[in-house]
């Protein structure tokens, strides 16, 4: 996703929050869902932020079949993500995503 697409999701989308994430959702007319991750520098150095990003991408990859098509999804991880177990993150993420 590009900057303008992120902005459109923030402006016209819905927001859902949990202990680990804030997720912004907006429907699109595409036959697939698109994901963006915005990880602020306050969460840690580059190594920590990249680890968080890799974990989020893996969650999306593993649960791609459960995620309905036609959504733009922007994920903002919270500080607890850096210390959380992978399975807890995955369960929390899937709970926030709209199901078909």
N, C-alpha and C positions, 0 to 999 in steps of 0.2 A: 504494500500500500504506500501511496505517496502522501506528502504533507497535506495537500488539499483534501484527500480522502480521509485522513485522520481528523482534520478539522470538521468535515461534514458529519462524521460519526459523533464527535463531541457536541456539535450544535443540534443535530436533529435526532440523535439516538437516545436510547434508554440507558440507565445506569443501574448496575447491580453490584452489591458489595458483600464481602465475607471477611473472615479473619485474615486471609492471605492475599486477596485480590480485590481490585475494583475493575469491573468489566463494563465497557461501553459497547452497546449493540445497536446496529441499524440494519434494516433489511436492504438488500440490493436485488437487482434483477438478473444476477448472474447464476449460472447453473452450479456454482460452488460457493463455499464460504471463504472469506479472506480474513487473515489474522495479522495483527500488528502488536508489537510489544514495545511499551515505553517504560524504560527502567531508569529512574533518576539516580544521579550521582550520589545522593545521600545514602543509598543502600550499600555502598562500598566502592572499592577500587574496581578497575577494569576486570580483574580476574573474577571477582565476586559477581559483578554484573553479567559477565559472559556466561558464568556457570548458571545463573538464574535463567538467562535467555535460552541456553541449551536445554535445561530442564523443561521449560515451557514448550519449546518446540517438540520435545519428545512426548509430552502429554498430548499435544495436538495430534501428532503422528499416530500414537497408540489408540486414540479415541476418535479418529477421523470418521469412522463409520457411524458413530453415535451422534455426530454433530450434523444437524440438518443443513441443507444447501440454502443459499440465498441470504447470507448474513455477512456484514462487515463487523469484525470483533476486534476491539482494541483492549489490551490487558495492561493494567498498571499493578505490578506486584507491590505488596506492602513489606515492611521490614522483616516480618516474621518468616517470609519465604526463604530467606537465606539459611535458617536453622531447621526448617521443617523437613519431615520425612517425605520422600517422593510420593508414596501412596496417599498420604494425607493431602498433598497438593493436588494430585490427580482427582481425588474424590471431590474436593472443594471446587475445582475448576469445572468439572462436568456438571456439578449441581447448579452452577451459575449460568450455564449455556442453555438457551431455549431448545427444547426438544420438539421434534416433529410430531 
